[in-house]
Amino acid sequence: MNPSDELHALLALTCTPHVGVILGRRLVEGMGTAKAVYENRTELSERIPGVRSSLISALDYPAALKRAEEEIRYIEKNHIRCLTINDKEYPSRLRECEDAPLVIYTYGNADLNSKHIVSIVGTRRATNYGRDICDAFVSDLTKLCPNTLVVSGLAYGIDVAAHRAALANNLPTIGVLAHGLDRIYPSTHRSVASEMIHQGGLVTEFMSFTTPERQNFVKRNRIIAGLADATVVVESAQKGGSLITADFALNYGRECFAFPGRISDENSRGCNALIQNNGAALICSAEDFLKGMNWETSASDTAGVQKQLFPEMDLSSEETMVMEIIRKNEDGIHIDSLMLQADIPINRLRSMLFNLEMKGLVRPLPGACYRAVTL
């Protein structure tokens, strides 16, 4: 029983037992096409060194062909784009990786071969410090290098913060999934994913109805690294998926950058270790990143960002005092408490806080509280 066309054959290979991504690619390259692999499977051991008889038997697996047929019907019905490794639209950066998937499924409108692509990853337990870094980095990246494609994993913490920052700044953004396109995990990010479909999209190597099993997330991380020119780690504990992604990036010969943090902060230990061990270059801003990548920026845009990085030079003495009080309360301070400590009338204080927010120095929190933005 042989597949009906090349796509059918490629999909069948991806769900055939004992055929992983590296072996699958070697078979296709060795025989010219996936269809030829099936049509000439009895000759594989003669034409491709190292092929065993057990593999030839595995290819005679009707269930794989049937599953491939089901997937083709599903993607056609749901208007999912299926890119094979030989397609022109297949991401060229990913194709360079030895363990690139034979097939990826995409939903959305992003150009996976954009001129500039950066992956932004980090801990699921992001702090305010990490989220602020994400916001500032993506905002400045928009000004300095417009249309950069932002890639992440749609997970809790830094991942979704990167996607949200990209959406807010009108940058295209791609979420790489550890499951099929029939679901969104975590489900709480469904609204973000819906926005991304119109301003980027979703990518996965997994067939529909594949559940988000633990091992799939490591596989997903290699796609995050392989799609991009560089990986930026914003916040990471001593161990975590973002460090695995960074390791993939380094193994692929891609650039890796990390934002440092205080040595006492659990969620900065991974980044600090990456920098200390020369696994990542230290950056403190989007400008540092762009210089490290040697990506072109306009002088006027750079000047504009530099001005924004030092907005406190324009503060009045009263505003400076308010900022000092807010900074002493890292988890936020209620406006009533701030009013008493600063001894400023509430109406004038509200106006002042609004101006500080517009300058990017403070952020309002639920319950009429405010905290300082850390850059």
Steps between C-alpha positions, in 0.01 A plus 500: 500500500660824381408867559307685233724809479808664654317679780322179596837322510669771709221507755501120520876504568452740793268255677682176416653325803881517527526779239612818675562837338869439423451154353190612312693782338788267412260260332333772295831655395645159420207391283412839355139506622296357785283316250810326363584385853176302509504385140857365536505404866630149432811656344570756773775298670687481169464868412535663843777381735389395846136427422387187681235246412293612800459842338384342174239308695393816686430675171244234418266658751148566366404695815752772413358542151147512638600761761662708227178491297304619804743786556476616139122516531531691828741766371296552184178539698657745746710698249829409667813550296725195487861572400734218404876531533537535123242780467628848418292647785648260758709710745851501358668550838325193638589294192869554584455304824583129486189409698257723311156338466400367159170682534372798699144622535430873509194713556513874447666746266863527617794480262718230654787623285489859624823698473537523878370239747565488874385245756422634847475244780507481876351363816131418542521673839584842362550788742408863442867556416484242220172627359632857500811387312281326242284806449794739468704268279219436250388864502850624419552220249193628316656845467851385416427201277136506383330181379725269702317171550475402868489127577415333830310205644164648615570369852439678828742771608757648264369319190155653506645834614714505184197420282288767669776759467534420128126530447491832687781636282360363171787256451421159348530220751502119474407253772662157472277232649575167669179345369267500201315802363166366620556660842677779690702419810475658744137578417524834683714627210233433241418870457869582446528219245194635318667840465823339384323325213438844346845635590728200462367157581557159652748228400534137599660180376231290668193358329154597615377337822855463630483584870755723680712223652812592699746375235330710233609822667869420456433424132310828480798689646728394216251648250495829692880514476518375141254752356698803613826681439549533874349402835461748784454365853326757718464318832587145596557296813801268526307237302218540251374477146644836399852372573427196284395736221821698545700179478325408175577846361869463583513151345342639184767768482253778579562799721381494860448797733385536860391780729681493834328522838585531868706207628246446778206459260407139430360588158823666389741222591461324166568818303794595720647151459457514123691828490766381745563183300510683167180329387337835434608858445386750761254761379315778680293637213372445149785716374754263659327209326497669161867593529579140591309378194643776278148581380460842343318775690438862414689763699184698567321199643793419723507854634128478577542181697797635691291796609229267626749291696580802720161670551579587864730779383182701432335445840410779741620478860149397608486223238845380605381474860192300394717264298728441800202405715357267236837329452522418870184293457603238245165321508304821451355776717138614536428853383366598846821389669702679234296818556571495873872432462550758225262753657354588160127564440328203337395681182851631432645159586271325250611739228863446595462121494342521156799698370742252656309215338521672160877532550517125563616536860202360690235241432150496650399181682156369596351664810632856439861397561813602310849361464819610329593363159847348507707542185 
